[in-house]
Amino acid sequence: MIRETEIQKVQHLAEDLAEERILDALLPQARSDEKPQEDSTNPAQGKYFVRNCVKASWMKKKLR
């Protein structure tokens, strides 16, 4: 009973961290030896966009 309670406490954090690892794998960081372009988008913005698209798609499937 205590084990299930503790698992529930950290479930959301574990899901968020897993999502971050997946997005990091899909959207690799720019190499440090490459010069960033001024017109390039921030990698965090790209990750944010992909995360929102995935969640929106998941919600559409969930509501069907």
MMTF fields as JSON, N, C-alpha, C and O atoms, coordinates in Angstrom:
{
  "mmtfVersion": "1.0.0",
  "mmtfProducer": "UNKNOWN",
  "numBonds": 255,
  "numAtoms": 256,
  "numGroups": 64,
  "numChains": 1,
  "numModels": 1,
  "chainsPerModel": [1],
  "groupsPerChain": [64],
  "chainIdList": ["A"],
  "bondAtomList": [4, 2, 8, 6, 12, 10, 16, 14, 20, 18, 24, 22, 28, 26, 32, 30, 36, 34, 40, 38, 44, 42, 48, 46, 52, 50, 56, 54, 60, 58, 64, 62, 68, 66, 72, 70, 76, 74, 80, 78, 84, 82, 88, 86, 92, 90, 96, 94, 100, 98, 104, 102, 108, 106, 112, 110, 116, 114, 120, 118, 124, 122, 128, 126, 132, 130, 136, 134, 140, 138, 144, 142, 148, 146, 152, 150, 156, 154, 160, 158, 164, 162, 168, 166, 172, 170, 176, 174, 180, 178, 184, 182, 188, 186, 192, 190, 196, 194, 200, 198, 204, 202, 208, 206, 212, 210, 216, 214, 220, 218, 224, 222, 228, 226, 232, 230, 236, 234, 240, 238, 244, 242, 248, 246, 252, 250],
  "bondOrderList": [1, 1, 1, 1, 1, 1, 1, 1, 1, 1, 1, 1, 1, 1, 1, 1, 1, 1, 1, 1, 1, 1, 1, 1, 1, 1, 1, 1, 1, 1, 1, 1, 1, 1, 1, 1, 1, 1, 1, 1, 1, 1, 1, 1, 1, 1, 1, 1, 1, 1, 1, 1, 1, 1, 1, 1, 1, 1, 1, 1, 1, 1, 1],
  "groupList": [{"groupName": "MET", "atomNameList": ["N", "CA", "C", "O"], "elementList": ["N", "C", "C", "O"], "formalChargeList": [0, 0, 0, 0], "bondAtomList": [1, 0, 2, 1, 3, 2], "bondOrderList": [1, 1, 2], "singleLetterCode": "M", "chemCompType": "L-PEPTIDE LINKING"}, {"groupName": "ILE", "atomNameList": ["N", "CA", "C", "O"], "elementList": ["N", "C", "C", "O"], "formalChargeList": [0, 0, 0, 0], "bondAtomList": [1, 0, 2, 1, 3, 2], "bondOrderList": [1, 1, 2], "singleLetterCode": "I", "chemCompType": "L-PEPTIDE LINKING"}, {"groupName": "ARG", "atomNameList": ["N", "CA", "C", "O"], "elementList": ["N", "C", "C", "O"], "formalChargeList": [0, 0, 0, 0], "bondAtomList": [1, 0, 2, 1, 3, 2], "bondOrderList": [1, 1, 2], "singleLetterCode": "R", "chemCompType": "L-PEPTIDE LINKING"}, {"groupName": "GLU", "atomNameList": ["N", "CA", "C", "O"], "elementList": ["N", "C", "C", "O"], "formalChargeList": [0, 0, 0, 0], "bondAtomList": [1, 0, 2, 1, 3, 2], "bondOrderList": [1, 1, 2], "singleLetterCode": "E", "chemCompType": "L-PEPTIDE LINKING"}, {"groupName": "THR", "atomNameList": ["N", "CA", "C", "O"], "elementList": ["N", "C", "C", "O"], "formalChargeList": [0, 0, 0, 0], "bondAtomList": [1, 0, 2, 1, 3, 2], "bondOrderList": [1, 1, 2], "singleLetterCode": "T", "chemCompType": "L-PEPTIDE LINKING"}, {"groupName": "GLN", "atomNameList": ["N", "CA", "C", "O"], "elementList": ["N", "C", "C", "O"], "formalChargeList": [0, 0, 0, 0], "bondAtomList": [1, 0, 2, 1, 3, 2], "bondOrderList": [1, 1, 2], "singleLetterCode": "Q", "chemCompType": "L-PEPTIDE LINKING"}, {"groupName": "LYS", "atomNameList": ["N", "CA", "C", "O"], "elementList": ["N", "C", "C", "O"], "formalChargeList": [0, 0, 0, 0], "bondAtomList": [1, 0, 2, 1, 3, 2], "bondOrderList": [1, 1, 2], "singleLetterCode": "K", "chemCompType": "L-PEPTIDE LINKING"}, {"groupName": "VAL", "atomNameList": ["N", "CA", "C", "O"], "elementList": ["N", "C", "C", "O"], "formalChargeList": [0, 0, 0, 0], "bondAtomList": [1, 0, 2, 1, 3, 2], "bondOrderList": [1, 1, 2], "singleLetterCode": "V", "chemCompType": "L-PEPTIDE LINKING"}, {"groupName": "HIS", "atomNameList": ["N", "CA", "C", "O"], "elementList": ["N", "C", "C", "O"], "formalChargeList": [0, 0, 0, 0], "bondAtomList": [1, 0, 2, 1, 3, 2], "bondOrderList": [1, 1, 2], "singleLetterCode": "H", "chemCompType": "L-PEPTIDE LINKING"}, {"groupName": "LEU", "atomNameList": ["N", "CA", "C", "O"], "elementList": ["N", "C", "C", "O"], "formalChargeList": [0, 0, 0, 0], "bondAtomList": [1, 0, 2, 1, 3, 2], "bondOrderList": [1, 1, 2], "singleLetterCode": "L", "chemCompType": "L-PEPTIDE LINKING"}, {"groupName": "ALA", "atomNameList": ["N", "CA", "C", "O"], "elementList": ["N", "C", "C", "O"], "formalChargeList": [0, 0, 0, 0], "bondAtomList": [1, 0, 2, 1, 3, 2], "bondOrderList": [1, 1, 2], "singleLetterCode": "A", "chemCompType": "L-PEPTIDE LINKING"}, {"groupName": "ASP", "atomNameList": ["N", "CA", "C", "O"], "elementList": ["N", "C", "C", "O"], "formalChargeList": [0, 0, 0, 0], "bondAtomList": [1, 0, 2, 1, 3, 2], "bondOrderList": [1, 1, 2], "singleLetterCode": "D", "chemCompType": "L-PEPTIDE LINKING"}, {"groupName": "PRO", "atomNameList": ["N", "CA", "C", "O"], "elementList": ["N", "C", "C", "O"], "formalChargeList": [0, 0, 0, 0], "bondAtomList": [1, 0, 2, 1, 3, 2], "bondOrderList": [1, 1, 2], "singleLetterCode": "P", "chemCompType": "L-PEPTIDE LINKING"}, {"groupName": "SER", "atomNameList": ["N", "CA", "C", "O"], "elementList": ["N", "C", "C", "O"], "formalChargeList": [0, 0, 0, 0], "bondAtomList": [1, 0, 2, 1, 3, 2], "bondOrderList": [1, 1, 2], "singleLetterCode": "S", "chemCompType": "L-PEPTIDE LINKING"}, {"groupName": "ASN", "atomNameList": ["N", "CA", "C", "O"], "elementList": ["N", "C", "C", "O"], "formalChargeList": [0, 0, 0, 0], "bondAtomList": [1, 0, 2, 1, 3, 2], "bondOrderList": [1, 1, 2], "singleLetterCode": "N", "chemCompType": "L-PEPTIDE LINKING"}, {"groupName": "GLY", "atomNameList": ["N", "CA", "C", "O"], "elementList": ["N", "C", "C", "O"], "formalChargeList": [0, 0, 0, 0], "bondAtomList": [1, 0, 2, 1, 3, 2], "bondOrderList": [1, 1, 2], "singleLetterCode": "G", "chemCompType": "PEPTIDE LINKING"}, {"groupName": "TYR", "atomNameList": ["N", "CA", "C", "O"], "elementList": ["N", "C", "C", "O"], "formalChargeList": [0, 0, 0, 0], "bondAtomList": [1, 0, 2, 1, 3, 2], "bondOrderList": [1, 1, 2], "singleLetterCode": "Y", "chemCompType": "L-PEPTIDE LINKING"}, {"groupName": "PHE", "atomNameList": ["N", "CA", "C", "O"], "elementList": ["N", "C", "C", "O"], "formalChargeList": [0, 0, 0, 0], "bondAtomList": [1, 0, 2, 1, 3, 2], "bondOrderList": [1, 1, 2], "singleLetterCode": "F", "chemCompType": "L-PEPTIDE LINKING"}, {"groupName": "CYS", "atomNameList": ["N", "CA", "C", "O"], "elementList": ["N", "C", "C", "O"], "formalChargeList": [0, 0, 0, 0], "bondAtomList": [1, 0, 2, 1, 3, 2], "bondOrderList": [1, 1, 2], "singleLetterCode": "C", "chemCompType": "L-PEPTIDE LINKING"}, {"groupName": "TRP", "atomNameList": ["N", "CA", "C", "O"], "elementList": ["N", "C", "C", "O"], "formalChargeList": [0, 0, 0, 0], "bondAtomList": [1, 0, 2, 1, 3, 2], "bondOrderList": [1, 1, 2], "singleLetterCode": "W", "chemCompType": "L-PEPTIDE LINKING"}],
  "groupTypeList": [0, 1, 2, 3, 4, 3, 1, 5, 6, 7, 5, 8, 9, 10, 3, 11, 9, 10, 3, 3, 2, 1, 9, 11, 10, 9, 9, 12, 5, 10, 2, 13, 11, 3, 6, 12, 5, 3, 11, 13, 4, 14, 12, 10, 5, 15, 6, 16, 17, 7, 2, 14, 18, 7, 6, 10, 13, 19, 0, 6, 6, 6, 9, 2],
  "groupIdList": [1, 2, 3, 4, 5, 6, 7, 8, 9, 10, 11, 12, 13, 14, 15, 16, 17, 18, 19, 20, 21, 22, 23, 24, 25, 26, 27, 28, 29, 30, 31, 32, 33, 34, 35, 36, 37, 38, 39, 40, 41, 42, 43, 44, 45, 46, 47, 48, 49, 50, 51, 52, 53, 54, 55, 56, 57, 58, 59, 60, 61, 62, 63, 64],
  "secStructList": [7, 2, 2, 2, 2, 2, 2, 2, 2, 2, 2, 2, 2, 2, 2, 2, 2, 2, 2, 2, 2, 2, 2, 2, 2, 2, 1, 7, 7, 7, 7, 6, 6, 1, 7, 7, 7, 6, 6, 1, 7, 7, 2, 2, 2, 2, 2, 2, 2, 2, 2, 2, 2, 2, 2, 2, 2, 2, 2, 2, 2, 2, 2, 7],
  "xCoordList": [0.821, 0.0, 0.869, 0.577, 1.905, 2.81, 3.535, 3.755, 3.9, 4.616, 3.781, 4.301, 2.5, 1.629, 1.486, 1.443, 1.414, 1.305, 2.555, 2.462, 3.708, 4.968, 5.118, 5.64, 4.669, 4.734, 3.861, 4.265, 2.675, 1.78, 2.384, 2.147, 3.154, 3.77, 4.772, 4.882, 5.496, 6.559, 6.183, 6.993, 4.992, 4.572, 4.627, 5.15, 4.094, 4.062, 5.48, 5.779, 6.333, 7.723, 8.42, 9.146, 8.209, 8.821, 8.341, 9.135, 7.058, 6.529, 7.122, 7.459, 7.253, 7.841, 9.295, 9.719, 10.055, 11.463, 11.619, 12.525, 10.745, 10.787, 10.467, 11.097, 9.494, 9.135, 10.319, 10.592, 11.013, 12.189, 13.272, 13.881, 13.521, 14.541, 14.167, 15.026, 12.89, 12.44, 12.611, 13.105, 12.207, 12.347, 13.808, 14.16, 14.664, 16.097, 16.658, 17.527, 16.164, 16.634, 16.123, 16.84, 14.888, 14.311, 14.836, 14.966, 15.135, 15.604, 16.991, 17.121, 18.02, 19.359, 19.835, 19.46, 20.653, 21.215, 22.209, 22.8, 22.384, 23.383, 24.77, 24.987, 25.685, 27.056, 27.668, 27.376, 28.505, 29.109, 30.11, 30.358, 30.7, 31.681, 31.025, 31.696, 29.7, 28.998, 28.567, 28.169, 28.65, 28.209, 26.695, 26.143, 26.013, 24.553, 24.178, 24.796, 23.166, 22.694, 21.737, 20.983, 21.766, 20.926, 19.447, 18.619, 19.102, 17.699, 17.196, 16.024, 18.079, 17.646, 16.782, 16.932, 15.884, 15.0, 15.703, 16.624, 15.262, 15.792, 15.418, 14.259, 16.355, 16.014, 14.895, 14.1, 14.833, 13.768, 12.416, 11.42, 12.365, 11.112, 10.7, 9.514, 11.65, 11.353, 10.819, 9.864, 11.44, 10.997, 9.599, 8.761, 9.359, 8.053, 6.99, 5.898, 7.306, 6.366, 6.037, 4.869, 7.058, 6.845, 6.04, 5.133, 6.367, 5.642, 4.159, 3.305, 3.85, 2.45, 1.731, 0.561, 2.403, 1.793, 1.48, 0.405, 2.418, 2.206, 1.061, 0.215, 1.021, -0.057, -1.404, -2.413, -1.445, -2.697, -3.183, -4.376, -2.268, -2.638, -3.148, -4.13, -2.488, -2.9, -4.291, -5.108, -4.565, -5.876, -6.972, -8.077, -6.678, -7.673, -8.039, -9.211, -7.025, -7.274, -8.049, -8.924, -7.736, -8.383, -9.855, -10.688, -10.183, -11.559, -12.435, -13.657, -11.863, -12.653, -13.38, -14.092],
  "yCoordList": [-1.189, 0.0, 1.258, 2.207, 1.277, 2.423, 2.54, 3.639, 1.391, 1.386, 2.057, 2.882, 1.718, 2.3, 3.812, 4.563, 4.246, 5.673, 6.409, 7.476, 5.85, 6.472, 6.476, 7.435, 5.426, 5.376, 6.472, 7.139, 6.659, 7.702, 9.093, 9.982, 9.279, 10.584, 10.965, 12.135, 9.983, 10.276, 9.921, 10.117, 9.41, 8.982, 10.138, 9.979, 11.287, 12.436, 12.902, 13.207, 12.951, 13.356, 12.37, 12.781, 11.096, 10.075, 10.205, 10.067, 10.467, 10.64, 11.87, 11.824, 12.958, 14.181, 13.965, 14.414, 13.284, 13.026, 12.086, 12.26, 11.101, 10.197, 10.962, 10.744, 11.852, 12.677, 13.547, 13.689, 14.12, 14.946, 14.127, 14.598, 12.907, 12.049, 11.706, 11.687, 11.435, 11.112, 12.317, 12.184, 13.492, 14.7, 15.038, 15.503, 14.811, 15.049, 14.127, 14.526, 12.895, 11.956, 12.346, 12.207, 12.834, 13.21, 14.547, 14.746, 15.458, 16.794, 17.016, 17.693, 16.452, 16.573, 18.021, 18.846, 18.31, 19.643, 19.916, 18.992, 21.191, 21.577, 21.314, 21.434, 20.963, 20.723, 22.01, 23.094, 21.889, 23.085, 23.747, 24.947, 22.985, 23.577, 24.301, 25.001, 24.126, 24.836, 26.213, 26.368, 27.2, 28.539, 28.604, 28.226, 29.072, 29.185, 30.291, 31.355, 30.017, 31.011, 31.948, 31.526, 33.208, 34.2, 33.951, 34.209, 33.447, 33.232, 31.849, 31.529, 31.03, 29.694, 29.784, 30.693, 28.829, 28.832, 28.223, 27.417, 28.614, 28.09, 26.612, 26.27, 25.721, 24.305, 24.056, 23.131, 24.866, 24.711, 25.011, 24.38, 25.964, 26.271, 25.111, 24.796, 24.479, 23.318, 22.172, 21.498, 21.959, 20.911, 21.22, 20.327, 22.472, 22.894, 22.655, 22.175, 22.987, 22.796, 21.321, 20.958, 20.473, 19.041, 18.465, 17.66, 18.87, 18.375, 18.722, 17.88, 19.951, 20.368, 19.612, 19.261, 19.357, 18.598, 17.176, 16.653, 16.555, 15.182, 15.126, 14.235, 16.059, 16.072, 16.362, 15.782, 17.245, 17.546, 16.317, 16.014, 15.616, 14.401, 13.34, 12.653, 13.212, 12.241, 12.581, 11.685, 13.857, 14.255, 13.989, 13.586, 14.21, 13.931, 12.451, 12.093, 11.594, 10.158, 9.779, 8.914, 10.409, 10.107, 10.498, 9.818, 11.59, 12.084, 11.327, 11.474, 10.542, 9.791, 8.656, 7.924],
  "zCoordList": [0.0, 0.0, 0.0, -0.728, 0.786, 0.812, -0.529, -1.038, -1.087, -2.361, -3.448, -4.2, -3.542, -4.56, -4.371, -5.346, -3.131, -2.842, -3.304, -3.911, -3.024, -3.426, -4.946, -5.514, -5.598, -7.063, -7.66, -8.612, -7.107, -7.601, -7.425, -8.243, -6.371, -6.121, -7.207, -7.572, -7.719, -8.684, -10.118, -11.024, -10.346, -11.691, -12.691, -13.794, -12.315, -13.224, -13.567, -14.721, -12.569, -12.803, -13.735, -14.641, -13.524, -14.373, -15.819, -16.75, -16.01, -17.355, -18.028, -19.211, -17.296, -17.847, -18.247, -19.312, -17.406, -17.713, -18.907, -19.722, -19.008, -20.159, -21.44, -22.475, -21.365, -22.52, -22.944, -24.136, -21.981, -22.288, -22.979, -23.94, -22.506, -23.126, -24.563, -25.445, -24.798, -26.156, -27.067, -28.187, -26.596, -27.417, -27.662, -28.745, -26.669, -26.865, -27.936, -28.712, -27.98, -29.001, -30.385, -31.376, -30.454, -31.741, -32.251, -33.459, -31.34, -31.704, -31.099, -30.079, -31.72, -31.144, -31.085, -31.918, -30.103, -29.931, -31.055, -31.614, -31.378, -32.371, -31.801, -30.595, -32.656, -32.201, -31.686, -32.192, -30.692, -30.091, -31.03, -30.91, -31.976, -32.88, -34.055, -34.814, -34.201, -35.265, -34.76, -33.605, -35.637, -35.262, -35.379, -36.413, -34.344, -34.458, -35.436, -35.465, -36.225, -37.171, -36.457, -35.581, -36.828, -36.164, -36.415, -35.542, -37.609, -37.93, -37.523, -37.723, -36.954, -36.545, -35.294, -34.478, -35.164, -34.006, -32.81, -32.949, -31.664, -30.424, -30.31, -30.544, -29.959, -29.829, -28.816, -28.983, -27.786, -26.798, -27.421, -27.068, -28.341, -29.027, -29.917, -30.01, -30.565, -31.396, -30.557, -30.941, -29.414, -28.506, -27.98, -27.859, -27.673, -27.178, -28.242, -27.937, -29.487, -30.592, -30.787, -30.917, -30.807, -31.006, -29.846, -30.058, -28.627, -27.455, -27.557, -27.279, -27.954, -28.08, -29.19, -29.035, -30.295, -31.39, -30.959, -31.253, -30.263, -29.797, -28.804, -28.886, -27.87, -26.88, -27.524, -27.121, -28.513, -29.204, -29.964, -29.964, -30.605, -31.317, -30.347, -30.628, -29.228, -28.21, -27.681, -27.47, -27.466, -26.96, -27.987, -27.622, -29.27, -30.299, -30.304, -30.421, -30.174, -30.138, -28.88, -28.92, -27.797, -26.512, -26.537, -25.938, -27.226, -27.253, -28.244, -28.208, -29.107, -30.09, -29.463, -30.151]
}
